[in-house]
Amino acid sequence: MQRKIIHADCDCFFAAVEMRDDPSLAAIPFAIGGDPSRRGVIATCNYPAREFGVRSAMASGLALKLCPQLRILPGNMEKYREASARIDQIFRQYTELVEPLSLDEAFLDVSQSEQCDGSATLMAEQIRRQVADEVGITISAGVAPNKFLAKVASDWQKPDGLTVVRPDQVDDFVRQLPVKKIPGVGPVTAAKLAEKGVVLCEDLQRYSLLQLQQWMGSMGERLYQRCRGIDPRDVQPTRERKSLSVEHTFSTDLPDIGTCQEPLAVLFEKLQRRLERKGPDKLIAGVLLKLKFSDFTSTTVETRIDSCGYDRINLALYRPLLVQGFERGKRPVRLLGVGVRFSDEPVMADRQLALPF
């Protein structure tokens, strides 16, 4: 059976909900984010703000430098969750195979849906109309034979757009696709590929699977498949948590490793509390530490450990990661984060049987 996947992505979701409730905001550049005087970060912004270079995950202070007239609102997560739940209800009118990626985007597998006479394109159009009419915001959608192409397509005509990639169009569509559109290809990997003249997926198709595995390691197989428009992943109605982390942005930069020690301990205690609530049934296979420096560059250091319960994780595992990470930047620290990566191995009810006496 030919798969039919829809990727639905709300346009600047938090900002869209605020503009719905206060239409005057649509005429000015504004963002949802934290207080710039307290190292706040932009969560999202509307399109007028993006014209000034304002982006998600940007420091609020930098956003104001780029756009002095920018209005920053603190946001209302309860309101956004309510809007997200209403959109999810609309999705489920078409299929139960819905994989939420966040509050504002999801994959839908409509391969066997009988809605709209089975037409994924008509379903996507109808979903977009329903969200606009019932929730009051716009979404962009991509329709394609797999998740990778559907996600790329949903971004093709943003905002408020619909792009359809039919099975017979896949080869032509993917050949001219920039490799940076492949998930996992960030600026560093894109620069590495560009050194060999690889800018488009068409360029990447010149390399065999073996060549890409030798060159790019574990990522080689994914690159080989995606540059040919291949993605066998199923839409997963439930998603298993792969990691858990906590982080903090400091109001004043921490100048050296010594001043990072106490915040590291505080963050570790916070991580332990979250693990106690959310991860007691998972084994931990790795620990990680994230640093963002005063120049906004960041690094993440990770080490694998023998699978164990959360109660076996201790602060001593993070101290060498802090040293290693700080050495990479050697600058004052703006943000510090600690986390764990969960194992795929299930937790056994009794790891060791009691002796019979």
C-alpha positions in Angstrom: 0.0 0.0 0.0 1.3 3.5 -0.9 1.8 5.4 2.3 0.3 8.9 2.6 1.8 11.1 5.2 0.8 14.6 6.2 3.1 16.8 8.3 1.1 19.7 9.8 3.1 22.6 11.3 1.5 25.7 12.9 2.8 29.0 11.7 4.7 30.8 14.5 2.3 29.0 16.9 2.6 30.9 20.2 2.7 34.3 18.4 -0.3 33.2 16.2 -2.4 32.4 19.3 -1.6 35.9 20.7 -2.4 37.6 17.4 -5.7 35.7 17.3 -6.6 37.1 20.7 -5.2 40.6 20.0 -5.3 41.3 16.2 -3.4 44.6 16.7 -0.2 42.6 17.3 -0.3 41.4 13.7 0.8 44.8 12.5 3.9 45.1 14.7 7.0 43.0 15.2 6.5 41.0 18.4 7.8 37.9 20.1 7.1 35.5 22.9 10.1 35.3 25.2 11.9 36.0 28.4 12.9 39.3 30.0 16.0 40.7 28.2 17.4 42.1 31.4 17.4 38.5 32.9 19.0 36.7 30.0 15.6 35.8 28.5 15.4 33.8 25.2 12.9 34.2 22.3 10.5 31.2 22.1 9.0 32.4 18.8 8.1 35.5 16.9 5.8 36.7 14.2 6.8 37.2 10.6 7.3 41.0 10.8 9.9 40.4 13.5 11.6 37.8 11.4 12.2 40.4 8.7 14.6 42.0 11.2 16.5 38.7 11.8 14.7 37.8 15.0 14.6 34.0 15.5 13.6 31.4 18.0 16.3 30.5 20.6 17.9 34.0 20.2 18.7 35.9 23.3 16.0 38.5 23.9 18.6 41.2 24.3 20.1 40.5 20.9 16.6 40.4 19.4 16.0 44.0 20.7 19.3 45.1 19.2 18.2 43.8 15.8 14.7 45.2 16.2 14.5 48.0 18.8 10.7 48.3 18.4 10.2 44.6 19.1 7.5 43.9 21.7 8.2 40.9 23.8 5.4 39.1 25.7 5.9 36.5 28.4 3.5 34.0 26.9 0.7 31.8 28.3 1.4 28.1 28.1 -2.0 27.1 29.4 -3.6 28.9 26.4 -1.2 27.4 24.0 -1.8 23.9 25.3 -5.5 24.4 25.0 -5.1 25.5 21.3 -2.8 22.5 20.7 -5.4 20.1 22.2 -8.1 21.5 19.9 -5.9 21.0 16.9 -5.1 17.5 17.9 -8.8 16.7 18.1 -9.1 17.9 14.5 -6.2 15.7 13.4 -7.9 12.6 15.0 -11.0 13.2 12.9 -9.0 11.9 10.0 -6.7 9.2 11.6 -5.7 7.7 14.9 -2.1 7.5 13.6 -1.0 10.9 14.9 2.6 11.5 16.1 2.9 14.8 17.9 6.4 16.3 17.7 5.6 19.3 19.9 2.6 21.5 20.7 2.6 22.9 17.2 3.4 20.1 14.8 2.6 16.5 14.1 2.8 13.7 11.5 -0.4 12.0 10.4 -0.5 8.7 8.5 -3.7 8.8 6.5 -2.8 5.9 4.2 -6.0 4.0 5.2 -8.3 6.9 6.0 -11.5 7.0 4.1 -12.0 10.7 4.7 -12.1 12.9 1.5 -12.4 9.7 -0.6 -8.9 8.7 0.6 -7.2 11.8 -0.9 -4.4 13.0 1.4 -4.3 16.3 -0.4 -7.9 17.0 0.2 -7.6 15.9 3.8 -4.7 18.3 4.3 -6.7 21.2 2.7 -9.7 20.4 4.9 -7.6 20.2 8.1 -6.0 23.6 7.3 -9.5 25.1 6.9 -10.8 23.5 10.1 -7.9 24.8 12.1 -8.3 28.3 10.7 -12.1 28.3 11.3 -12.2 26.5 14.7 -8.9 27.6 16.3 -8.3 30.8 14.6 -4.7 30.3 13.4 -3.0 29.1 10.2 -1.0 25.9 9.7 1.2 24.8 6.8 1.2 21.3 5.6 3.2 18.9 3.5 1.9 15.7 1.9 4.3 13.0 0.7 4.9 9.2 0.7 7.1 9.4 3.9 7.9 11.5 7.0 11.1 13.1 5.7 9.5 14.5 2.5 6.3 15.5 4.3 8.3 17.6 6.8 10.4 19.2 4.1 7.2 19.9 2.1 5.4 21.6 5.0 8.2 24.2 5.2 8.2 24.8 1.4 5.5 27.5 1.2 5.3 28.8 4.8 3.3 30.5 6.1 -0.2 29.2 5.4 0.9 26.9 2.6 0.4 23.4 1.3 2.9 21.5 -0.7 2.3 18.0 -2.1 5.0 15.6 -3.3 3.4 12.7 -5.2 5.3 9.4 -5.5 6.1 10.1 -9.2 7.6 13.5 -8.2 10.0 12.3 -5.5 13.1 11.9 -7.6 12.8 15.4 -9.2 11.9 17.0 -5.9 14.7 15.5 -3.9 17.5 16.0 -6.4 17.4 19.8 -6.1 16.9 19.7 -2.3 19.7 21.3 -0.3 21.4 18.7 1.9 21.0 21.1 4.9 17.3 20.2 4.7 18.2 16.6 5.9 17.6 16.3 9.6 20.9 16.0 11.4 22.8 18.1 8.9 23.7 21.2 10.8 26.1 24.0 9.9 29.2 21.9 10.8 28.1 18.8 8.7 26.9 21.0 5.9 30.3 22.7 5.7 32.0 19.3 5.8 29.9 18.2 2.9 30.4 21.4 1.0 34.2 20.8 1.1 33.6 17.9 -1.2 31.2 19.9 -3.4 28.1 18.5 -1.9 25.4 21.1 -1.7 22.3 19.5 -3.1 21.0 15.9 -2.6 21.8 15.4 -6.3 25.5 15.9 -5.4 25.2 13.4 -2.5 23.7 10.8 -4.7 27.1 10.4 -6.4 28.4 8.6 -3.3 27.8 4.9 -2.6 26.5 3.7 0.8 29.9 2.3 1.7 31.6 5.6 0.8 29.2 7.6 3.0 29.5 5.2 5.9 33.3 5.4 5.7 33.2 9.2 5.4 30.3 10.1 7.7 30.2 7.1 10.1 26.8 6.2 11.6 25.2 9.0 9.8 26.2 7.7 6.4 23.3 5.3 5.9 20.7 8.0 6.8 22.3 10.4 4.3 22.3 7.7 1.6 18.6 7.1 2.1 17.4 10.7 2.6 19.2 12.1 -0.4 17.2 9.6 -2.5 13.9 10.4 -0.8 13.9 7.2 1.2 12.5 7.1 4.8 11.0 3.9 6.1 10.1 5.2 9.5 6.5 4.7 10.6 4.3 7.3 12.2 4.5 6.5 15.9 1.3 7.5 17.8 3.2 7.2 21.1 6.8 8.5 21.3 9.2 7.1 23.9 11.4 9.6 25.8 15.0 9.2 24.8 16.6 11.7 27.1 15.9 14.1 30.0 17.8 17.3 30.9 17.6 20.5 32.9 19.4 23.7 32.2 19.8 27.3 33.5 20.8 30.6 31.9 22.6 32.8 34.3 22.0 36.5 34.8 25.7 37.1 35.0 28.3 34.9 33.2 30.3 32.4 35.3 33.9 33.3 34.6 35.6 29.9 35.3 35.2 26.3 36.2 35.3 27.0 39.9 32.3 29.2 39.8 30.4 26.6 37.8 30.7 23.9 40.5 27.9 25.1 42.8 25.4 25.7 40.0 26.3 22.2 38.6 25.4 20.6 42.0 22.1 22.5 42.1 21.2 21.5 38.5 22.1 17.9 39.3 19.8 17.9 42.3 17.0 19.3 40.0 17.7 16.5 37.5 17.5 13.9 40.1 14.1 15.1 41.2 12.8 15.1 37.6 14.2 11.6 37.1 12.5 10.4 40.3 9.2 11.6 38.9 9.5 10.8 35.2 12.2 8.2 34.8 12.1 5.5 37.5 11.1 2.8 35.0 14.0 3.6 32.6 17.7 2.5 32.6 20.3 5.2 32.0 22.9 4.6 29.3 24.7 7.9 29.2 25.2 11.3 30.9 25.6 14.6 29.1 26.5 18.2 30.0 25.8 21.3 27.9 27.6 24.7 28.0 26.8 27.9 26.3 29.5 30.5 26.4 29.4 34.3 26.5 29.8 34.5 22.7 26.7 32.3 22.3 28.7 29.3 21.0 27.7 26.1 22.7 29.0 22.6 23.2 27.7 19.3 24.5 29.8 16.6 26.1 28.5 13.1 26.6 29.8 9.8 27.9 28.2 6.4 27.9 27.9 4.3 31.1 26.8 0.8 31.9 23.0 0.8 32.0 21.8 1.5 35.5 18.9 3.1 37.4 18.6 6.8 38.1 19.6 6.3 41.7 23.1 5.2 40.6 23.8 8.5 38.9 26.0 10.8 40.9 27.5 14.3 40.6 31.0 12.9 40.1 30.0 11.7 36.6 29.5 15.3 35.5 32.6 17.0 36.9 35.0 15.7 34.2 32.4 16.6 31.5 32.4 20.2 32.9 36.2 20.3 32.6 36.2 18.9 29.1 33.4 21.2 27.9 34.9 24.3 29.4 38.3 23.6 27.7 36.5 23.7 24.3 35.4 27.3 24.8 37.6 28.8 27.5 35.1 31.6 27.9 32.7 32.7 30.6 29.7 30.5 30.8 26.2 31.8 30.0 24.2 28.6 30.3 24.8 25.2 32.0 22.8 22.1 31.5 22.9 18.5 32.7 21.0 15.4 31.4 20.9 11.7 30.9 20.2 9.5 27.9 18.0 6.5 28.4 18.7 2.9 27.4 16.5 0.9 25.1 17.0 -2.0 27.5 13.8 -2.6 29.6 14.0 -2.4 33.4 13.6 -5.8 35.0 11.3 -6.1 38.0 14.1 -7.9 39.9 17.6 -7.6 38.5 19.0 -10.1 41.0 16.9 -13.0 42.5 17.0 -13.3 46.3 18.9 -16.3 47.6 16.6 -19.0 48.9 17.4 -18.7 52.6 
